[in-house]
Amino acid sequence: MKPNPLPAEQTHESREDAVREMFTRVAPHYELMNWLMTAGQDGRWRQEVIQRAELRPGSRLLDLGAGTGDLSRQALRQTPGCLTLAGDFTIPMLSKGQRKLAGSPITWAAMNALRLPFPDASFEAVVSGFLLRNVVDVQQALREQYRVLKPGGRMVALDTKIGKANLYSPFVRIYLRGVIPIMGRLVSGQGDAYRYLPASTQGFLRAEELVARMAAAGFRQIDYRVRMFGVIAIHWGRK
Ligand SMILES: C[S@@+](CC[C@H](N)C(=O)[O-])C[C@H]1O[C@@H](n2cnc3c(N)ncnc32)[C@H](O)[C@@H]1O
């Protein structure tokens, strides 16, 4: 296996540049690859994320690391009338979402999850899909989400995680390290970018560690559920 394309010794800025550059390259085939990689399951997880965000018509929702906006779209399906803001620092991902969801009442904005351009207590909910694994400082990302939430507001995060070893572990490893990069190369010509997925998953926090980080950021009523043989986790908490 090739080394992680985002080596740890890089500075935060150059690692962010590398993440942005990688998502710029995968943007054209992003949804198709997502669908293939998750065997079409990601739609169900997105429904669960939005359900756990406890939105009401008029709720202000921040979809952070929104990419092409699939969580925002799901939020509007489940709660028409919520006020959805999709933020990301990779413009080609946002532009693709904007074209795909033209006519949807979503506000699209460029922003860095580590320095959110909002005053304290701006949103009823902050959701993210596959963002936290990619940020260079998870604690700062959680602190920012906490800061911009209103008291009582919900944060919900969907991401990949390393599961405890179980019967499925060898198959999951083969899938992550072998099948996904090959699929990425065939579908998008970006095998390297899709080698980053297992590398970043293996470098990411265990589910219990993320719970501890959320608590350290100030969240309470924290819990999580795992999905897809323990490879996916949905975490939530309240301000
Ligand atoms: C795997 S994609 C997920 C997109 C979408 N949330 C979804 O569920 O399909 C991760 C996104 O996070 C964005 N991202 C990574 N680090 C970020 C940061 N520090 N600030 C804003 N966006 C970031 C990337 O640009 C990318 O669009």
The ligand as a Gaussian input file, in Angstrom:
#p B3LYP/6-31G(d) Opt

LIG

0 1
 C      -15.992000      13.321000       2.339000
 S      -16.583000      14.912000       1.945000
 C      -18.201000      14.865000       2.618000
 C      -19.199000      15.710000       1.904000
 C      -20.630000      15.606000       2.440000
 N      -20.703000      16.076000       3.797000
 C      -21.186000      14.220000       2.367000
 O      -21.661000      13.732000       3.384000
 O      -21.174000      13.629000       1.291000
 C      -15.717000      15.907000       3.122000
 C      -15.871000      17.374000       2.861000
 O      -15.296000      18.077000       3.967000
 C      -14.686000      19.237000       3.464000
 N      -13.698000      19.720000       4.445000
 C      -12.612000      19.088000       4.934000
 N      -11.977000      19.868000       5.831000
 C      -12.698000      21.020000       5.913000
 C      -12.556000      22.211000       6.669000
 N      -11.551000      22.388000       7.537000
 N      -13.472000      23.188000       6.509000
 C      -14.510000      23.037000       5.636000
 N      -14.695000      21.935000       4.889000
 C      -13.793000      20.930000       5.026000
 C      -14.082000      18.796000       2.152000
 O      -13.834000      19.890000       1.313000
 C      -15.151000      17.855000       1.616000
 O      -16.055000      18.510000       0.770000

